[in-house]
């Protein structure tokens, strides 16, 4: 309600990417992945987990902007004079952003189902694990976005600082397998935070092999959460200049 244009822009971007790659590039991409056989349904199944993770990354950009606006508009100065836990301001931002991320994921997932995505082999336990992964990944990126917002002098700078959260999914396994990338670039794409999370989500929903990606995704999530929390707390507790 406070920033409808920002929210809609961040939400519509992954939906437009999903529709673009399915209906414009879908046959070509599926033929490349399928060894010459164009099967758009297989590419939809491959693409959706990556787009879902991209949705989380894009939504957290709004968190960085929101935190920066609160820090620069004076409301935080008022909060500092009140007898409230200082961390509650940041926790409020984090909880709200995680809920917004999950709501955005549900909407993107609904669009994916409408255009043909199906996960018929996933068990109830795998669905629960997938939801837990999405929530944990959203929590991790949100704390990083909060830190980016706190160090930014204005909302525009916060938006620019948070661009890696949008850019990283583009150089992950979202659109094509790691094996299809140049050999020198494969380690970069494979071990960044998004690829293990995407491959784990694919394994849970589609039954593909997860391998070491599950542990990598969990490690990235925990490490980014702790790093983001400590960073944000340190910056927020500094005396204002």
Buried (B, 14 or more C-beta within 10 A) or exposed (E): EEBEEBBEEBBEBBBEBBBEBBEEBBBEBBBBBEEEEBBBBBBBBBBBBBBBBBBBBBBBBBBBBBBBBBBBEEEBEEEEEEEEEBBEBBBEBBEEBBEBBBEBBEBBBEBBEEBEBBBEEBEEEBEEBBEEBBBBBBBBBBBBBBBBBBBBEEBEBBBBBBEEBBEBBEBBBBBBEBEEBEEEEBEBBBEBBBBBBBBBBBBBBBBBEBEEBBEBBBEBBEEBBEBBBEBBBEBBEEEEE
